[in-house]
Amino acid sequence: MKKLWTMVCMIACIFGLTACGEEATLTEYEQQKVDYARQLAAKGIVPMLLDSMDEESARLIDGYTMEEIEYVIGDQQGINVDGYAFTAALESFRSACEEIGNVTAIQDMQDVTVRIDGKQIIVDVEITGELKSATAEIILSNDMFMRMESAALNPISSMGELMGKAGLNTLIGMGTVFVVLILISLIISCFGVIPKIQASQAAKKAARTAGEGTEKAIDNVVAQIIDQEEGEGTDDCELVAVIAAAVAAYEGTGSTDGFVVRSIRRR
């Protein structure tokens, strides 16, 4: 029984996948629009854009407003276009033709692919150039006016070019990762140096503070000595004690043990 149910599920999945792969059936009106879009793109829009890339046409188009472009093309070519879309498409064609070279052939109309995507009809026309091929993507409005809403010429890269770009992107990505890792390693290594620098600065500050304190103590002792010498009846024992204290303060011992003052002489 389990095997039977398994077989039924497999058959259902196969039929489901088959149904998903089938194209939606077009109505008669949609088929008419598809056929007209194919002819309009391959025989009208693409040749018009290729012919508009010369300097004289470019100079005339640059002097027109968007509304004038729409009127002129509609009057002379019988094609409904959006002015902004036409100028953007012209720039795309000019840029791509620098890469593909002079156009030698346009794909036969029967081989042009057309698909309906909601409110748009997308037409792909392959163009052959001297250096490489390209695909012209023409987007038309999905209505009876067939207004050109966008167009672009996309060069087709060879497998070698794609592999080269992929390798370059990989190299740039890996290089960026290694550079960041090296920077992080340097920052982490600085964590061991920073405490040493701070400790050294603290020691210097403490030594400077101690030195200033010692100098002040010595100055005080000298002042006391001077006061004692200037006073009347100064005792040599007291003078010896003061001098010994000054020496002890200078040496930083804090005690006069071990100091022997043998003689005192005024300088």
C-alpha positions in Angstrom: 0.0 0.0 0.0 2.8 2.3 0.8 4.5 1.6 -2.5 1.2 2.4 -4.3 0.9 5.8 -2.5 4.5 6.6 -3.3 4.0 5.9 -7.0 0.8 8.0 -7.1 2.7 11.0 -5.4 5.6 10.7 -7.9 3.2 10.7 -10.9 1.4 13.7 -9.5 4.7 15.6 -9.1 5.7 14.8 -12.6 2.4 16.1 -14.0 2.7 19.2 -11.8 6.1 20.0 -13.1 5.0 19.4 -16.7 2.1 21.8 -16.2 4.4 24.4 -14.8 6.7 24.2 -17.8 3.9 24.9 -20.3 3.5 28.4 -21.6 0.3 30.3 -21.0 -2.0 30.2 -24.0 -2.4 33.6 -25.5 -5.6 35.0 -26.7 -6.1 36.1 -30.2 -5.7 39.8 -29.3 -2.6 39.1 -27.3 -1.1 37.1 -30.2 -1.8 40.0 -32.5 0.0 42.4 -30.1 3.0 40.0 -29.8 3.3 39.7 -33.6 3.1 43.5 -34.0 5.6 44.1 -31.2 8.0 41.7 -32.9 7.8 43.6 -36.2 7.8 47.0 -34.5 11.0 46.3 -32.6 13.0 44.5 -35.2 11.9 46.6 -38.2 11.2 49.9 -36.7 12.6 50.8 -33.3 16.0 49.1 -33.5 16.9 50.4 -37.0 15.6 53.9 -36.0 17.9 54.0 -32.9 20.9 52.8 -34.9 20.3 55.4 -37.6 20.0 58.2 -35.0 23.5 57.8 -33.7 25.2 59.9 -36.3 26.3 63.4 -35.4 23.7 65.3 -37.5 20.8 63.3 -35.9 22.3 63.7 -32.5 22.6 67.5 -33.0 19.0 67.8 -34.1 17.7 65.6 -31.2 19.7 67.6 -28.6 17.9 70.7 -29.8 14.4 69.2 -29.3 12.4 69.1 -26.1 11.0 65.8 -25.0 7.5 66.6 -26.4 9.1 67.6 -29.7 11.0 64.3 -29.9 7.8 62.4 -29.3 6.0 64.4 -32.0 8.8 64.2 -34.6 9.2 60.4 -34.2 5.5 59.8 -34.2 5.0 62.0 -37.3 8.1 60.7 -39.3 8.4 57.1 -38.1 4.9 56.4 -37.0 6.2 55.1 -33.6 4.9 56.1 -30.2 7.8 56.8 -27.9 8.5 58.4 -24.6 10.9 61.3 -25.0 13.0 60.5 -22.0 13.0 56.8 -22.8 14.2 57.6 -26.4 17.1 59.8 -25.3 18.2 57.2 -22.6 18.0 54.4 -25.2 20.0 56.4 -27.7 22.8 56.8 -25.1 22.7 53.1 -24.3 23.0 52.2 -28.0 25.9 54.7 -28.5 27.8 53.3 -25.5 27.3 49.7 -26.6 28.3 50.2 -30.2 31.7 51.4 -29.0 32.2 48.0 -27.6 30.6 45.8 -30.3 31.8 47.8 -33.3 29.9 48.6 -36.4 26.6 46.7 -36.7 26.7 44.1 -39.5 23.4 42.3 -39.1 20.1 42.4 -37.2 18.4 39.2 -36.1 15.7 37.9 -38.4 12.2 38.9 -37.3 11.0 35.3 -36.9 13.7 34.6 -34.3 13.0 37.6 -32.2 11.7 36.7 -28.7 8.7 38.4 -27.3 7.1 38.0 -23.9 4.2 39.6 -22.1 5.0 40.7 -18.5 1.9 42.3 -16.9 1.5 45.8 -18.4 4.6 45.5 -20.6 5.7 43.7 -23.7 9.4 42.9 -23.7 11.1 42.2 -27.1 14.7 40.9 -27.4 16.5 41.5 -30.7 20.0 40.1 -31.3 22.4 42.4 -33.1 25.7 41.3 -34.6 28.7 43.6 -34.5 32.2 43.5 -35.9 33.7 42.8 -32.4 30.9 41.0 -30.6 27.1 40.5 -30.5 24.6 42.3 -28.4 20.9 42.1 -27.4 18.6 45.0 -27.9 15.8 44.9 -25.2 12.8 46.9 -26.2 10.0 47.5 -23.6 6.6 48.5 -25.0 3.3 49.3 -23.3 0.9 46.4 -23.3 -2.0 48.2 -25.0 -3.1 49.2 -28.4 -0.7 52.2 -28.6 2.5 50.1 -28.2 4.4 53.0 -26.7 8.1 52.5 -26.3 8.8 52.9 -22.6 12.4 51.8 -22.5 15.2 50.4 -24.7 18.8 49.3 -24.1 21.6 47.6 -26.0 23.4 45.0 -23.9 26.7 43.5 -25.3 26.9 39.7 -24.9 30.1 38.8 -23.1 32.0 35.6 -24.1 32.8 32.9 -21.6 36.4 34.0 -21.4 35.3 37.6 -20.5 32.8 36.3 -17.9 35.5 34.1 -16.3 37.9 37.0 -16.3 35.4 39.3 -14.6 34.6 36.6 -12.1 38.3 36.0 -11.4 38.8 39.8 -11.0 35.9 40.1 -8.6 37.1 37.1 -6.6 40.6 38.6 -6.4 39.3 42.0 -5.3 37.1 40.4 -2.7 39.8 38.2 -1.3 42.3 41.1 -1.3 39.9 43.3 0.6 39.3 40.5 3.2 43.1 40.0 3.7 43.7 43.7 4.0 41.0 44.0 6.7 42.3 41.0 8.6 45.8 42.5 8.5 44.5 45.8 9.9 42.6 44.0 12.6 45.8 42.0 13.5 47.7 45.3 13.8 45.1 46.8 16.0 45.0 43.8 18.3 48.8 43.8 18.5 48.7 47.5 19.6 46.7 46.4 22.7 49.9 45.0 24.2 51.9 48.2 23.5 49.4 50.7 24.7 49.6 49.6 28.4 53.4 49.8 28.3 53.2 53.3 26.8 50.7 54.3 29.5 52.9 52.8 32.2 56.0 54.6 30.9 54.2 58.0 30.8 52.9 57.4 34.3 56.4 56.6 35.6 57.8 59.7 33.9 55.0 61.8 35.5 55.7 60.2 38.9 59.4 60.9 38.6 58.8 64.4 37.5 56.4 65.0 40.4 58.9 63.4 42.9 61.7 65.6 41.5 59.6 68.7 41.9 58.8 67.7 45.5 62.5 67.0 46.2 63.5 70.4 44.8 60.9 72.1 46.9 62.2 70.2 50.0 65.7 71.3 49.3 64.7 74.9 48.7 62.9 74.8 52.1 66.0 73.4 53.8 68.3 75.9 52.1 65.9 78.7 53.2 66.0 77.3 56.8 69.8 77.2 56.7 70.0 80.8 55.5 67.5 81.8 58.2 69.6 80.0 60.8 72.9 81.6 59.6 71.4 85.0 59.6 70.0 84.5 63.1 71.9 85.1 66.2 73.5 82.4 68.1 73.2 79.7 65.5 74.3 76.3 66.9 76.5 74.1 64.6 74.7 71.0 65.7 71.4 72.4 64.5 73.0 73.4 61.2 74.5 69.9 60.8 71.0 68.4 61.4 69.4 70.6 58.9 72.1 69.9 56.2 71.8 66.1 56.9 68.0 66.3 56.5 68.5 68.2 53.2 70.9 65.5 51.9 68.5 62.8 53.0 65.6 64.5 51.2 67.7 64.9 48.1 68.7 61.2 48.0 65.1 60.2 48.8 66.1 58.0 51.7 63.9 59.7 54.3 66.5 59.1 57.1 69.8 60.6 58.1 71.2 57.3 59.3 74.6 56.7 57.7 75.2 60.4 57.0 78.3 61.9 58.7 78.9 65.6 58.4 82.6 66.2 59.0 82.9 69.8 58.2 80.7 72.8 57.2 82.2 75.5 54.9 80.3 78.4 53.5 80.5 78.7 49.6 
